[in-house]
Amino acid sequence: MKKTIASKEYKTLVDWLIKARQSKGYTMRDLAAKLDRPHSYVGKIEQLERRLDVVEFVEYCNALKLDPVEGIELMKQLKARKL
């Protein structure tokens, strides 16, 4: 079994978060400030060097004003295509 950080589903989820950040005009530093984290936190997540746990994912989505369920549904759709 592949580690989740290397999975296509996780990469798709992170891409979804990146696109949302960019569409709102936020830099990585802007988002890090909203999350009260160092900018390297966002950088490592976006470069797939660090995995978000479920609580962090929800916080990340809240900072971007995203519904976390949308990201989960996106991953579910990808997983269903594999079956």
HTML snippet that shows the backbone in 3Dmol.js (N, CA, C, O; Angstrom):
<script src="https://3Dmol.org/build/3Dmol-min.js"></script>
<div id="view" style="width:600px;height:400px;position:relative"></div>
<script>
const pdb = `
ATOM      1  N   MET A   1       0.844  -1.184   0.000  1.00  0.00           N
ATOM      2  CA  MET A   1       0.000   0.000   0.000  1.00  0.00           C
ATOM      3  C   MET A   1       0.888   1.246   0.000  1.00  0.00           C
ATOM      4  O   MET A   1       1.823   1.356   0.793  1.00  0.00           O
ATOM      5  N   LYS A   2       0.586   2.164  -0.886  1.00  0.00           N
ATOM      6  CA  LYS A   2       1.320   3.416  -0.989  1.00  0.00           C
ATOM      7  C   LYS A   2       0.995   4.336   0.176  1.00  0.00           C
ATOM      8  O   LYS A   2      -0.133   4.347   0.670  1.00  0.00           O
ATOM      9  N   LYS A   3       1.988   5.111   0.617  1.00  0.00           N
ATOM     10  CA  LYS A   3       1.708   6.110   1.639  1.00  0.00           C
ATOM     11  C   LYS A   3       0.762   7.145   1.053  1.00  0.00           C
ATOM     12  O   LYS A   3       0.840   7.464  -0.134  1.00  0.00           O
ATOM     13  N   THR A   4      -0.133   7.669   1.883  1.00  0.00           N
ATOM     14  CA  THR A   4      -1.148   8.599   1.380  1.00  0.00           C
ATOM     15  C   THR A   4      -0.554   9.878   0.822  1.00  0.00           C
ATOM     16  O   THR A   4      -1.149  10.485  -0.068  1.00  0.00           O
ATOM     17  N   ILE A   5       0.593  10.304   1.311  1.00  0.00           N
ATOM     18  CA  ILE A   5       1.185  11.546   0.815  1.00  0.00           C
ATOM     19  C   ILE A   5       1.619  11.380  -0.642  1.00  0.00           C
ATOM     20  O   ILE A   5       1.742  12.363  -1.373  1.00  0.00           O
ATOM     21  N   ALA A   6       1.849  10.138  -1.060  1.00  0.00           N
ATOM     22  CA  ALA A   6       2.274   9.876  -2.434  1.00  0.00           C
ATOM     23  C   ALA A   6       1.108   9.480  -3.333  1.00  0.00           C
ATOM     24  O   ALA A   6       1.298   9.231  -4.523  1.00  0.00           O
ATOM     25  N   SER A   7      -0.083   9.422  -2.776  1.00  0.00           N
ATOM     26  CA  SER A   7      -1.217   8.956  -3.573  1.00  0.00           C
ATOM     27  C   SER A   7      -1.731  10.033  -4.524  1.00  0.00           C
ATOM     28  O   SER A   7      -1.583  11.230  -4.278  1.00  0.00           O
ATOM     29  N   LYS A   8      -2.328   9.580  -5.596  1.00  0.00           N
ATOM     30  CA  LYS A   8      -2.925  10.498  -6.572  1.00  0.00           C
ATOM     31  C   LYS A   8      -4.049  11.301  -5.916  1.00  0.00           C
ATOM     32  O   LYS A   8      -4.232  12.480  -6.217  1.00  0.00           O
ATOM     33  N   GLU A   9      -4.788  10.667  -5.032  1.00  0.00           N
ATOM     34  CA  GLU A   9      -5.896  11.342  -4.364  1.00  0.00           C
ATOM     35  C   GLU A   9      -5.398  12.500  -3.496  1.00  0.00           C
ATOM     36  O   GLU A   9      -5.971  13.590  -3.504  1.00  0.00           O
ATOM     37  N   TYR A  10      -4.317  12.244  -2.747  1.00  0.00           N
ATOM     38  CA  TYR A  10      -3.794  13.305  -1.886  1.00  0.00           C
ATOM     39  C   TYR A  10      -3.224  14.443  -2.725  1.00  0.00           C
ATOM     40  O   TYR A  10      -3.428  15.613  -2.399  1.00  0.00           O
ATOM     41  N   LYS A  11      -2.519  14.117  -3.791  1.00  0.00           N
ATOM     42  CA  LYS A  11      -1.973  15.146  -4.692  1.00  0.00           C
ATOM     43  C   LYS A  11      -3.110  15.983  -5.274  1.00  0.00           C
ATOM     44  O   LYS A  11      -2.987  17.203  -5.377  1.00  0.00           O
ATOM     45  N   THR A  12      -4.198  15.349  -5.648  1.00  0.00           N
ATOM     46  CA  THR A  12      -5.359  16.059  -6.182  1.00  0.00           C
ATOM     47  C   THR A  12      -5.955  16.980  -5.121  1.00  0.00           C
ATOM     48  O   THR A  12      -6.354  18.104  -5.424  1.00  0.00           O
ATOM     49  N   LEU A  13      -6.016  16.507  -3.888  1.00  0.00           N
ATOM     50  CA  LEU A  13      -6.540  17.326  -2.798  1.00  0.00           C
ATOM     51  C   LEU A  13      -5.668  18.565  -2.583  1.00  0.00           C
ATOM     52  O   LEU A  13      -6.185  19.672  -2.434  1.00  0.00           O
ATOM     53  N   VAL A  14      -4.361  18.379  -2.568  1.00  0.00           N
ATOM     54  CA  VAL A  14      -3.449  19.515  -2.384  1.00  0.00           C
ATOM     55  C   VAL A  14      -3.550  20.475  -3.565  1.00  0.00           C
ATOM     56  O   VAL A  14      -3.536  21.691  -3.374  1.00  0.00           O
ATOM     57  N   ASP A  15      -3.650  19.952  -4.769  1.00  0.00           N
ATOM     58  CA  ASP A  15      -3.833  20.817  -5.945  1.00  0.00           C
ATOM     59  C   ASP A  15      -5.105  21.647  -5.812  1.00  0.00           C
ATOM     60  O   ASP A  15      -5.125  22.822  -6.179  1.00  0.00           O
ATOM     61  N   TRP A  16      -6.160  21.039  -5.290  1.00  0.00           N
ATOM     62  CA  TRP A  16      -7.429  21.739  -5.065  1.00  0.00           C
ATOM     63  C   TRP A  16      -7.230  22.887  -4.079  1.00  0.00           C
ATOM     64  O   TRP A  16      -7.754  23.983  -4.281  1.00  0.00           O
ATOM     65  N   LEU A  17      -6.471  22.632  -3.013  1.00  0.00           N
ATOM     66  CA  LEU A  17      -6.188  23.670  -2.024  1.00  0.00           C
ATOM     67  C   LEU A  17      -5.331  24.792  -2.619  1.00  0.00           C
ATOM     68  O   LEU A  17      -5.575  25.969  -2.354  1.00  0.00           O
ATOM     69  N   ILE A  18      -4.338  24.429  -3.417  1.00  0.00           N
ATOM     70  CA  ILE A  18      -3.477  25.429  -4.051  1.00  0.00           C
ATOM     71  C   ILE A  18      -4.289  26.326  -4.980  1.00  0.00           C
ATOM     72  O   ILE A  18      -4.164  27.550  -4.939  1.00  0.00           O
ATOM     73  N   LYS A  19      -5.117  25.712  -5.815  1.00  0.00           N
ATOM     74  CA  LYS A  19      -5.941  26.499  -6.748  1.00  0.00           C
ATOM     75  C   LYS A  19      -6.877  27.445  -5.993  1.00  0.00           C
ATOM     76  O   LYS A  19      -7.090  28.583  -6.412  1.00  0.00           O
ATOM     77  N   ALA A  20      -7.427  26.970  -4.890  1.00  0.00           N
ATOM     78  CA  ALA A  20      -8.315  27.818  -4.089  1.00  0.00           C
ATOM     79  C   ALA A  20      -7.536  28.993  -3.508  1.00  0.00           C
ATOM     80  O   ALA A  20      -8.011  30.128  -3.531  1.00  0.00           O
ATOM     81  N   ARG A  21      -6.345  28.723  -2.989  1.00  0.00           N
ATOM     82  CA  ARG A  21      -5.513  29.793  -2.431  1.00  0.00           C
ATOM     83  C   ARG A  21      -5.190  30.824  -3.503  1.00  0.00           C
ATOM     84  O   ARG A  21      -5.321  32.028  -3.280  1.00  0.00           O
ATOM     85  N   GLN A  22      -4.771  30.348  -4.653  1.00  0.00           N
ATOM     86  CA  GLN A  22      -4.401  31.248  -5.736  1.00  0.00           C
ATOM     87  C   GLN A  22      -5.601  32.035  -6.264  1.00  0.00           C
ATOM     88  O   GLN A  22      -5.477  33.219  -6.580  1.00  0.00           O
ATOM     89  N   SER A  23      -6.752  31.387  -6.359  1.00  0.00           N
ATOM     90  CA  SER A  23      -7.940  32.073  -6.884  1.00  0.00           C
ATOM     91  C   SER A  23      -8.406  33.188  -5.952  1.00  0.00           C
ATOM     92  O   SER A  23      -9.051  34.143  -6.385  1.00  0.00           O
ATOM     93  N   LYS A  24      -8.074  33.059  -4.673  1.00  0.00           N
ATOM     94  CA  LYS A  24      -8.426  34.105  -3.712  1.00  0.00           C
ATOM     95  C   LYS A  24      -7.353  35.186  -3.634  1.00  0.00           C
ATOM     96  O   LYS A  24      -7.500  36.164  -2.902  1.00  0.00           O
ATOM     97  N   GLY A  25      -6.274  35.005  -4.392  1.00  0.00           N
ATOM     98  CA  GLY A  25      -5.208  35.995  -4.417  1.00  0.00           C
ATOM     99  C   GLY A  25      -4.296  35.951  -3.209  1.00  0.00           C
ATOM    100  O   GLY A  25      -3.573  36.911  -2.940  1.00  0.00           O
ATOM    101  N   TYR A  26      -4.320  34.842  -2.473  1.00  0.00           N
ATOM    102  CA  TYR A  26      -3.467  34.707  -1.287  1.00  0.00           C
ATOM    103  C   TYR A  26      -2.102  34.154  -1.685  1.00  0.00           C
ATOM    104  O   TYR A  26      -2.008  33.240  -2.503  1.00  0.00           O
ATOM    105  N   THR A  27      -1.060  34.709  -1.107  1.00  0.00           N
ATOM    106  CA  THR A  27       0.251  34.094  -1.208  1.00  0.00           C
ATOM    107  C   THR A  27       0.338  33.024  -0.135  1.00  0.00           C
ATOM    108  O   THR A  27      -0.539  32.918   0.722  1.00  0.00           O
ATOM    109  N   MET A  28       1.396  32.234  -0.186  1.00  0.00           N
ATOM    110  CA  MET A  28       1.596  31.240   0.877  1.00  0.00           C
ATOM    111  C   MET A  28       1.762  31.943   2.225  1.00  0.00           C
ATOM    112  O   MET A  28       1.306  31.444   3.254  1.00  0.00           O
ATOM    113  N   ARG A  29       2.412  33.093   2.208  1.00  0.00           N
ATOM    114  CA  ARG A  29       2.601  33.851   3.456  1.00  0.00           C
ATOM    115  C   ARG A  29       1.257  34.371   3.981  1.00  0.00           C
ATOM    116  O   ARG A  29       1.019  34.364   5.189  1.00  0.00           O
ATOM    117  N   ASP A  30       0.383  34.819   3.079  1.00  0.00           N
ATOM    118  CA  ASP A  30      -0.941  35.293   3.496  1.00  0.00           C
ATOM    119  C   ASP A  30      -1.707  34.167   4.191  1.00  0.00           C
ATOM    120  O   ASP A  30      -2.284  34.355   5.262  1.00  0.00           O
ATOM    121  N   LEU A  31      -1.698  33.007   3.562  1.00  0.00           N
ATOM    122  CA  LEU A  31      -2.427  31.872   4.138  1.00  0.00           C
ATOM    123  C   LEU A  31      -1.804  31.446   5.459  1.00  0.00           C
ATOM    124  O   LEU A  31      -2.517  31.149   6.418  1.00  0.00           O
ATOM    125  N   ALA A  32      -0.486  31.414   5.513  1.00  0.00           N
ATOM    126  CA  ALA A  32       0.191  31.042   6.760  1.00  0.00           C
ATOM    127  C   ALA A  32      -0.202  31.996   7.888  1.00  0.00           C
ATOM    128  O   ALA A  32      -0.404  31.565   9.023  1.00  0.00           O
ATOM    129  N   ALA A  33      -0.310  33.292   7.577  1.00  0.00           N
ATOM    130  CA  ALA A  33      -0.717  34.268   8.593  1.00  0.00           C
ATOM    131  C   ALA A  33      -2.136  33.981   9.079  1.00  0.00           C
ATOM    132  O   ALA A  33      -2.411  34.070  10.275  1.00  0.00           O
ATOM    133  N   LYS A  34      -3.038  33.638   8.160  1.00  0.00           N
ATOM    134  CA  LYS A  34      -4.411  33.301   8.543  1.00  0.00           C
ATOM    135  C   LYS A  34      -4.445  32.058   9.441  1.00  0.00           C
ATOM    136  O   LYS A  34      -5.285  31.943  10.333  1.00  0.00           O
ATOM    137  N   LEU A  35      -3.526  31.143   9.188  1.00  0.00           N
ATOM    138  CA  LEU A  35      -3.459  29.906   9.967  1.00  0.00           C
ATOM    139  C   LEU A  35      -2.626  30.059  11.241  1.00  0.00           C
ATOM    140  O   LEU A  35      -2.574  29.150  12.069  1.00  0.00           O
ATOM    141  N   ASP A  36      -1.979  31.207  11.388  1.00  0.00           N
ATOM    142  CA  ASP A  36      -1.082  31.467  12.508  1.00  0.00           C
ATOM    143  C   ASP A  36       0.029  30.416  12.558  1.00  0.00           C
ATOM    144  O   ASP A  36       0.338  29.852  13.607  1.00  0.00           O
ATOM    145  N   ARG A  37       0.614  30.178  11.387  1.00  0.00           N
ATOM    146  CA  ARG A  37       1.705  29.219  11.222  1.00  0.00           C
ATOM    147  C   ARG A  37       2.826  29.891  10.429  1.00  0.00           C
ATOM    148  O   ARG A  37       2.594  30.909   9.779  1.00  0.00           O
ATOM    149  N   PRO A  38       4.027  29.339  10.475  1.00  0.00           N
ATOM    150  CA  PRO A  38       5.095  29.888   9.628  1.00  0.00           C
ATOM    151  C   PRO A  38       4.811  29.585   8.160  1.00  0.00           C
ATOM    152  O   PRO A  38       4.135  28.606   7.845  1.00  0.00           O
ATOM    153  N   HIS A  39       5.323  30.420   7.268  1.00  0.00           N
ATOM    154  CA  HIS A  39       5.035  30.214   5.843  1.00  0.00           C
ATOM    155  C   HIS A  39       5.582  28.877   5.344  1.00  0.00           C
ATOM    156  O   HIS A  39       5.080  28.328   4.364  1.00  0.00           O
ATOM    157  N   SER A  40       6.599  28.356   6.009  1.00  0.00           N
ATOM    158  CA  SER A  40       7.152  27.061   5.598  1.00  0.00           C
ATOM    159  C   SER A  40       6.131  25.932   5.770  1.00  0.00           C
ATOM    160  O   SER A  40       6.198  24.924   5.067  1.00  0.00           O
ATOM    161  N   TYR A  41       5.199  26.095   6.691  1.00  0.00           N
ATOM    162  CA  TYR A  41       4.125  25.109   6.900  1.00  0.00           C
ATOM    163  C   TYR A  41       3.317  24.944   5.619  1.00  0.00           C
ATOM    164  O   TYR A  41       3.085  23.827   5.157  1.00  0.00           O
ATOM    165  N   VAL A  42       2.892  26.068   5.053  1.00  0.00           N
ATOM    166  CA  VAL A  42       2.115  26.031   3.812  1.00  0.00           C
ATOM    167  C   VAL A  42       2.976  25.512   2.671  1.00  0.00           C
ATOM    168  O   VAL A  42       2.519  24.698   1.868  1.00  0.00           O
ATOM    169  N   GLY A  43       4.208  25.973   2.593  1.00  0.00           N
ATOM    170  CA  GLY A  43       5.111  25.525   1.532  1.00  0.00           C
ATOM    171  C   GLY A  43       5.318  24.022   1.549  1.00  0.00           C
ATOM    172  O   GLY A  43       5.284  23.380   0.499  1.00  0.00           O
ATOM    173  N   LYS A  44       5.532  23.457   2.719  1.00  0.00           N
ATOM    174  CA  LYS A  44       5.752  22.010   2.816  1.00  0.00           C
ATOM    175  C   LYS A  44       4.507  21.221   2.436  1.00  0.00           C
ATOM    176  O   LYS A  44       4.605  20.153   1.831  1.00  0.00           O
ATOM    177  N   ILE A  45       3.349  21.738   2.787  1.00  0.00           N
ATOM    178  CA  ILE A  45       2.105  21.069   2.404  1.00  0.00           C
ATOM    179  C   ILE A  45       1.942  21.112   0.888  1.00  0.00           C
ATOM    180  O   ILE A  45       1.640  20.097   0.259  1.00  0.00           O
ATOM    181  N   GLU A  46       2.142  22.285   0.309  1.00  0.00           N
ATOM    182  CA  GLU A  46       1.936  22.440  -1.132  1.00  0.00           C
ATOM    183  C   GLU A  46       2.995  21.707  -1.958  1.00  0.00           C
ATOM    184  O   GLU A  46       2.743  21.367  -3.113  1.00  0.00           O
ATOM    185  N   GLN A  47       4.158  21.464  -1.390  1.00  0.00           N
ATOM    186  CA  GLN A  47       5.209  20.725  -2.091  1.00  0.00           C
ATOM    187  C   GLN A  47       5.188  19.235  -1.751  1.00  0.00           C
ATOM    188  O   GLN A  47       6.099  18.488  -2.109  1.00  0.00           O
ATOM    189  N   LEU A  48       4.137  18.821  -1.058  1.00  0.00           N
ATOM    190  CA  LEU A  48       3.925  17.426  -0.664  1.00  0.00           C
ATOM    191  C   LEU A  48       5.050  16.886   0.220  1.00  0.00           C
ATOM    192  O   LEU A  48       5.387  15.704   0.157  1.00  0.00           O
ATOM    193  N   GLU A  49       5.618  17.753   1.034  1.00  0.00           N
ATOM    194  CA  GLU A  49       6.639  17.337   1.990  1.00  0.00           C
ATOM    195  C   GLU A  49       6.030  17.085   3.362  1.00  0.00           C
ATOM    196  O   GLU A  49       6.656  16.472   4.227  1.00  0.00           O
ATOM    197  N   ARG A  50       4.812  17.560   3.553  1.00  0.00           N
ATOM    198  CA  ARG A  50       4.125  17.410   4.835  1.00  0.00           C
ATOM    199  C   ARG A  50       2.669  17.077   4.560  1.00  0.00           C
ATOM    200  O   ARG A  50       2.036  17.665   3.683  1.00  0.00           O
ATOM    201  N   ARG A  51       2.151  16.125   5.323  1.00  0.00           N
ATOM    202  CA  ARG A  51       0.766  15.707   5.149  1.00  0.00           C
ATOM    203  C   ARG A  51      -0.117  16.401   6.177  1.00  0.00           C
ATOM    204  O   ARG A  51       0.262  16.556   7.338  1.00  0.00           O
ATOM    205  N   LEU A  52      -1.287  16.812   5.738  1.00  0.00           N
ATOM    206  CA  LEU A  52      -2.276  17.402   6.646  1.00  0.00           C
ATOM    207  C   LEU A  52      -3.039  16.300   7.363  1.00  0.00           C
ATOM    208  O   LEU A  52      -3.466  15.332   6.735  1.00  0.00           O
ATOM    209  N   ASP A  53      -3.213  16.438   8.666  1.00  0.00           N
ATOM    210  CA  ASP A  53      -4.139  15.528   9.338  1.00  0.00           C
ATOM    211  C   ASP A  53      -5.546  16.115   9.182  1.00  0.00           C
ATOM    212  O   ASP A  53      -5.693  17.215   8.650  1.00  0.00           O
ATOM    213  N   VAL A  54      -6.547  15.422   9.623  1.00  0.00           N
ATOM    214  CA  VAL A  54      -7.931  15.836   9.369  1.00  0.00           C
ATOM    215  C   VAL A  54      -8.258  17.173  10.040  1.00  0.00           C
ATOM    216  O   VAL A  54      -8.971  17.991   9.458  1.00  0.00           O
ATOM    217  N   VAL A  55      -7.755  17.404  11.240  1.00  0.00           N
ATOM    218  CA  VAL A  55      -8.019  18.670  11.929  1.00  0.00           C
ATOM    219  C   VAL A  55      -7.349  19.818  11.184  1.00  0.00           C
ATOM    220  O   VAL A  55      -7.949  20.876  10.997  1.00  0.00           O
ATOM    221  N   GLU A  56      -6.104  19.610  10.759  1.00  0.00           N
ATOM    222  CA  GLU A  56      -5.391  20.639   9.998  1.00  0.00           C
ATOM    223  C   GLU A  56      -6.081  20.906   8.663  1.00  0.00           C
ATOM    224  O   GLU A  56      -6.165  22.051   8.219  1.00  0.00           O
ATOM    225  N   PHE A  57      -6.575  19.843   8.025  1.00  0.00           N
ATOM    226  CA  PHE A  57      -7.277  20.000   6.753  1.00  0.00           C
ATOM    227  C   PHE A  57      -8.501  20.899   6.915  1.00  0.00           C
ATOM    228  O   PHE A  57      -8.738  21.784   6.093  1.00  0.00           O
ATOM    229  N   VAL A  58      -9.263  20.676   7.957  1.00  0.00           N
ATOM    230  CA  VAL A  58     -10.454  21.503   8.205  1.00  0.00           C
ATOM    231  C   VAL A  58     -10.043  22.948   8.479  1.00  0.00           C
ATOM    232  O   VAL A  58     -10.672  23.874   7.968  1.00  0.00           O
ATOM    233  N   GLU A  59      -9.002  23.151   9.275  1.00  0.00           N
ATOM    234  CA  GLU A  59      -8.513  24.517   9.540  1.00  0.00           C
ATOM    235  C   GLU A  59      -8.054  25.192   8.246  1.00  0.00           C
ATOM    236  O   GLU A  59      -8.345  26.366   8.014  1.00  0.00           O
ATOM    237  N   TYR A  60      -7.348  24.456   7.423  1.00  0.00           N
ATOM    238  CA  TYR A  60      -6.855  24.957   6.136  1.00  0.00           C
ATOM    239  C   TYR A  60      -8.039  25.385   5.271  1.00  0.00           C
ATOM    240  O   TYR A  60      -8.036  26.468   4.687  1.00  0.00           O
ATOM    241  N   CYS A  61      -9.048  24.520   5.198  1.00  0.00           N
ATOM    242  CA  CYS A  61     -10.251  24.835   4.412  1.00  0.00           C
ATOM    243  C   CYS A  61     -10.959  26.059   4.977  1.00  0.00           C
ATOM    244  O   CYS A  61     -11.392  26.926   4.218  1.00  0.00           O
ATOM    245  N   ASN A  62     -11.082  26.141   6.284  1.00  0.00           N
ATOM    246  CA  ASN A  62     -11.735  27.302   6.898  1.00  0.00           C
ATOM    247  C   ASN A  62     -11.001  28.585   6.556  1.00  0.00           C
ATOM    248  O   ASN A  62     -11.634  29.602   6.272  1.00  0.00           O
ATOM    249  N   ALA A  63      -9.680  28.553   6.576  1.00  0.00           N
ATOM    250  CA  ALA A  63      -8.890  29.742   6.248  1.00  0.00           C
ATOM    251  C   ALA A  63      -9.112  30.173   4.799  1.00  0.00           C
ATOM    252  O   ALA A  63      -9.026  31.357   4.475  1.00  0.00           O
ATOM    253  N   LEU A  64      -9.397  29.203   3.937  1.00  0.00           N
ATOM    254  CA  LEU A  64      -9.648  29.495   2.520  1.00  0.00           C
ATOM    255  C   LEU A  64     -11.142  29.647   2.209  1.00  0.00           C
ATOM    256  O   LEU A  64     -11.529  29.850   1.058  1.00  0.00           O
ATOM    257  N   LYS A  65     -11.968  29.545   3.249  1.00  0.00           N
ATOM    258  CA  LYS A  65     -13.429  29.605   3.100  1.00  0.00           C
ATOM    259  C   LYS A  65     -13.928  28.532   2.122  1.00  0.00           C
ATOM    260  O   LYS A  65     -14.742  28.794   1.237  1.00  0.00           O
ATOM    261  N   LEU A  66     -13.412  27.326   2.318  1.00  0.00           N
ATOM    262  CA  LEU A  66     -13.810  26.170   1.515  1.00  0.00           C
ATOM    263  C   LEU A  66     -14.592  25.202   2.394  1.00  0.00           C
ATOM    264  O   LEU A  66     -14.403  25.157   3.609  1.00  0.00           O
ATOM    265  N   ASP A  67     -15.463  24.438   1.772  1.00  0.00           N
ATOM    266  CA  ASP A  67     -16.160  23.367   2.473  1.00  0.00           C
ATOM    267  C   ASP A  67     -15.271  22.124   2.406  1.00  0.00           C
ATOM    268  O   ASP A  67     -15.036  21.609   1.313  1.00  0.00           O
ATOM    269  N   PRO A  68     -14.774  21.631   3.531  1.00  0.00           N
ATOM    270  CA  PRO A  68     -13.895  20.460   3.502  1.00  0.00           C
ATOM    271  C   PRO A  68     -14.544  19.240   2.858  1.00  0.00           C
ATOM    272  O   PRO A  68     -13.853  18.384   2.305  1.00  0.00           O
ATOM    273  N   VAL A  69     -15.859  19.161   2.929  1.00  0.00           N
ATOM    274  CA  VAL A  69     -16.573  18.030   2.328  1.00  0.00           C
ATOM    275  C   VAL A  69     -16.336  17.991   0.815  1.00  0.00           C
ATOM    276  O   VAL A  69     -16.279  16.911   0.228  1.00  0.00           O
ATOM    277  N   GLU A  70     -16.200  19.148   0.185  1.00  0.00           N
ATOM    278  CA  GLU A  70     -15.931  19.182  -1.262  1.00  0.00           C
ATOM    279  C   GLU A  70     -14.606  18.497  -1.585  1.00  0.00           C
ATOM    280  O   GLU A  70     -14.513  17.753  -2.562  1.00  0.00           O
ATOM    281  N   GLY A  71     -13.589  18.742  -0.777  1.00  0.00           N
ATOM    282  CA  GLY A  71     -12.297  18.097  -0.993  1.00  0.00           C
ATOM    283  C   GLY A  71     -12.370  16.596  -0.781  1.00  0.00           C
ATOM    284  O   GLY A  71     -11.761  15.828  -1.525  1.00  0.00           O
ATOM    285  N   ILE A  72     -13.104  16.183   0.218  1.00  0.00           N
ATOM    286  CA  ILE A  72     -13.264  14.761   0.485  1.00  0.00           C
ATOM    287  C   ILE A  72     -14.041  14.088  -0.641  1.00  0.00           C
ATOM    288  O   ILE A  72     -13.707  12.977  -1.053  1.00  0.00           O
ATOM    289  N   GLU A  73     -15.070  14.754  -1.134  1.00  0.00           N
ATOM    290  CA  GLU A  73     -15.842  14.211  -2.259  1.00  0.00           C
ATOM    291  C   GLU A  73     -14.965  14.062  -3.494  1.00  0.00           C
ATOM    292  O   GLU A  73     -15.089  13.084  -4.231  1.00  0.00           O
ATOM    293  N   LEU A  74     -14.089  15.015  -3.721  1.00  0.00           N
ATOM    294  CA  LEU A  74     -13.170  14.951  -4.849  1.00  0.00           C
ATOM    295  C   LEU A  74     -12.295  13.697  -4.751  1.00  0.00           C
ATOM    296  O   LEU A  74     -12.103  12.993  -5.742  1.00  0.00           O
ATOM    297  N   MET A  75     -11.773  13.426  -3.569  1.00  0.00           N
ATOM    298  CA  MET A  75     -10.953  12.227  -3.380  1.00  0.00           C
ATOM    299  C   MET A  75     -11.792  10.958  -3.524  1.00  0.00           C
ATOM    300  O   MET A  75     -11.322   9.968  -4.086  1.00  0.00           O
ATOM    301  N   LYS A  76     -13.014  10.976  -3.028  1.00  0.00           N
ATOM    302  CA  LYS A  76     -13.888   9.817  -3.144  1.00  0.00           C
ATOM    303  C   LYS A  76     -14.168   9.491  -4.613  1.00  0.00           C
ATOM    304  O   LYS A  76     -14.198   8.324  -5.001  1.00  0.00           O
ATOM    305  N   GLN A  77     -14.371  10.522  -5.417  1.00  0.00           N
ATOM    306  CA  GLN A  77     -14.627  10.323  -6.844  1.00  0.00           C
ATOM    307  C   GLN A  77     -13.423   9.677  -7.527  1.00  0.00           C
ATOM    308  O   GLN A  77     -13.582   8.778  -8.352  1.00  0.00           O
ATOM    309  N   LEU A  78     -12.225  10.134  -7.184  1.00  0.00           N
ATOM    310  CA  LEU A  78     -11.026   9.548  -7.764  1.00  0.00           C
ATOM    311  C   LEU A  78     -10.881   8.089  -7.352  1.00  0.00           C
ATOM    312  O   LEU A  78     -10.536   7.239  -8.173  1.00  0.00           O
ATOM    313  N   LYS A  79     -11.142   7.802  -6.095  1.00  0.00           N
ATOM    314  CA  LYS A  79     -11.029   6.433  -5.589  1.00  0.00           C
ATOM    315  C   LYS A  79     -12.047   5.532  -6.284  1.00  0.00           C
ATOM    316  O   LYS A  79     -11.738   4.391  -6.627  1.00  0.00           O
ATOM    317  N   ALA A  80     -13.262   6.047  -6.490  1.00  0.00           N
ATOM    318  CA  ALA A  80     -14.313   5.255  -7.129  1.00  0.00           C
ATOM    319  C   ALA A  80     -13.946   4.912  -8.578  1.00  0.00           C
ATOM    320  O   ALA A  80     -14.308   3.842  -9.070  1.00  0.00           O
ATOM    321  N   ARG A  81     -13.245   5.795  -9.250  1.00  0.00           N
ATOM    322  CA  ARG A  81     -12.825   5.543 -10.633  1.00  0.00           C
ATOM    323  C   ARG A  81     -11.820   4.409 -10.718  1.00  0.00           C
ATOM    324  O   ARG A  81     -11.737   3.708 -11.727  1.00  0.00           O
ATOM    325  N   LYS A  82     -11.053   4.235  -9.641  1.00  0.00           N
ATOM    326  CA  LYS A  82     -10.044   3.175  -9.616  1.00  0.00           C
ATOM    327  C   LYS A  82     -10.666   1.791  -9.449  1.00  0.00           C
ATOM    328  O   LYS A  82     -10.087   0.785  -9.859  1.00  0.00           O
ATOM    329  N   LEU A  83     -11.849   1.755  -8.843  1.00  0.00           N
ATOM    330  CA  LEU A  83     -12.479   0.449  -8.552  1.00  0.00           C
ATOM    331  C   LEU A  83     -13.052  -0.192  -9.754  1.00  0.00           C
ATOM    332  O   LEU A  83     -13.609  -1.286  -9.664  1.00  0.00           O
TER     333      LEU A  83
END
`;
const viewer = $3Dmol.createViewer("view");
viewer.addModel(pdb, "pdb");
viewer.setStyle({}, {cartoon: {color: "spectrum"}});
viewer.zoomTo();
viewer.render();
</script>
